Structures are given as structure tokens and as C-alpha cells.
Amino acid sequence: FIALMPLFTGLLLIAFTALLAVPVNTQTASYTLVLADAGKVVEVNNASANTLTIPPNSSVAFPVGTMVTARQYGAGTTTLTAGAGVTLRSFGSALTMAGQYAEATLTKRGTDEWVVSGQVTP
């Protein structure tokens, strides 16, 4: 058993690394979140200004507590936009990504309420 410990430890490390890997959904134009984006990084790689829209619960029913990371990968400014009836709450009402490679976490707090935190500006 002791001889197998390094192999077992290595397999556990590989398994945990795979569990910690966060999938990335890369978009090249303005985009509206879909249910499959839950727990992922959604990055927008666009040279022009674009929007990342958080849809209402009536069209995409993310469970309360869902987290999505938004990333502006391209040079074009990414603005977080609320779908119809959605409230986005952030410090200072900041909803514009701070620049290329900026990230923000979107957390669903209520049926149509999300909290935005991270590298965003008013």
C-alpha cells in the first residue's frame, strides 16, 4: 500500500485540478447569458464596444446563488446590461468593465436581482 501512495496522491491531484478548472465561454460579439453559463467565465473578445446582458428569470431561470464571472478580453468596452425587469446592484452603480482583461462576478441574489462585484466602473 505504501508503495502505491505516490500514484494515489498523483491521481488525487489530477482529479482535484480537473474539478477546479473553470470552463470559459468566449464570445466575439454582444451576448446574453444562458443557463449553461452558470459557474463559468464568460469572456467577450471584441475590439468594439459590446454588452453582456443578464436576462430575466422568466427567460433564463438561473437558481438563486448562481455565480458567473464576466471578463472583458478584447479592447472593446464591455458593459453589463440588465434584461427587462432585472436589477443589477453594484457599488456606485458601476456596470462597465474597467478595461481589457477586467473581471467581475455576477451573483444571483433573488429572482431578478443580481449583485455585480469586481473590476467595474460607473
Residue pairs with C-beta under 8 A, 6 or more apart in sequence:
22 39
22 40
22 41
22 69
23 39
23 40
23 41
24 40
24 41
24 42
24 43
24 71
25 36
25 37
25 40
25 41
25 42
25 43
26 43
26 44
26 45
26 73
27 42
27 43
27 44
27 45
27 46
28 44
28 45
28 46
28 74
29 44
29 46
29 50
30 44
30 46
30 50
30 51
30 52
30 53
31 42
31 44
31 50
31 51
31 52
31 53
32 52
32 53
32 54
32 55
32 60
32 83
33 42
33 52
33 53
33 54
33 55
33 60
33 62
33 68
33 106
34 60
35 60
35 61
35 62
37 68
38 62
38 63
38 66
38 67
38 68
39 66
39 67
39 68
40 68
40 69
41 68
41 69
41 70
41 71
41 103
42 52
42 68
42 69
42 70
42 71
43 70
43 71
43 72
43 73
44 50
44 52
44 70
44 71
44 72
44 73
44 74
44 76
44 78
45 73
45 74
46 74
46 76
46 78
47 74
47 75
47 76
48 76
49 76
49 77
49 78
49 79
50 74
50 76
50 77
50 78
50 79
51 78
51 79
51 80
51 81
52 70
52 78
52 79
52 80
52 81
53 81
53 82
53 83
54 80
54 81
54 82
54 83
54 86
54 88
54 106
54 114
55 83
55 86
56 83
56 84
56 85
56 86
56 112
57 111
57 112
58 85
59 83
62 108
63 108
64 108
64 109
64 110
64 111
65 107
65 108
66 107
66 108
67 105
67 106
67 107
67 108
68 105
68 106
69 103
69 104
69 105
69 106
70 78
70 80
70 97
70 103
70 104
70 105
70 106
70 118
71 97
71 101
71 102
71 103
72 78
72 97
72 98
72 99
72 100
72 101
72 102
72 103
73 100
73 101
74 100
75 100
77 96
77 97
77 99
78 96
78 97
78 102
79 95
79 96
79 97
80 88
80 95
80 96
80 97
80 104
80 106
80 116
80 120
81 95
82 88
82 114
85 112
86 112
86 113
86 114
87 112
87 113
87 114
88 95
88 114
88 115
88 116
89 109
89 113
89 114
89 115
89 116
90 115
90 116
90 117
90 120
91 117
92 122
93 122
94 116
94 120
94 121
94 122
95 116
95 120
95 122
96 120
96 121
96 122
97 103
97 104
97 119
97 120
97 121
98 119
98 120
98 121
99 119
102 118
102 119
102 120
103 118
103 119
104 116
104 117
104 118
104 119
104 120
105 116
105 117
105 118
106 114
106 115
106 116
107 114
107 115
107 117
108 114
109 115
